Amino acid sequence: MMPKVILQSELTCPECGHKKMETMPTDACQWFYECKQCQTLLKPKAGDCCVYCSYGSVPCPPIQLAPESKGKGDCCGA
C-alpha cells in the first residue's frame, strides 16, 4: 500500500517571514519561488532538491515517498 502523499505545503519566506499555502507539483521539482510579499526569489538550500524541501512545512512528494533519497537520484521526476 502506497503512503498518502500530502500535496499542500506552507512556504515561509526566510527574508520577510511571509507564509503562503501552496500546492506542490507531482511531476517536477520547483526550484524557484517568488515570495508574494517581498518578491524575494527563493532557491533550494544546498543539499535540498526544491523550495518545498527547504522552506515548506511538508517536503515534496518524491521525498515523502522515499525520504532516504534526500533529493538525490530520481527525486522530482529527474
KANOR-V550579 format. One record per backbone hydrogen bond with DSSP energy under -1.0 kcal/mol. CO is the residue of the C=O (numbers start at 1). NH is the residue of the N-H. If there is no record, write none. Layout:
co=CO nh=NH
co=CO nh=NH
This chain:
co=7 nh=24
co=9 nh=22
co=11 nh=20
co=13 nh=17
co=18 nh=13
co=20 nh=11
co=22 nh=9
co=30 nh=51
co=33 nh=42
co=35 nh=39
co=40 nh=35
co=42 nh=33
co=45 nh=48
co=50 nh=54
co=51 nh=55
co=52 nh=56
co=55 nh=12
co=60 nh=64
co=61 nh=65
co=62 nh=66
co=66 nh=69
co=69 nh=72
co=74 nh=77
co=75 nh=78
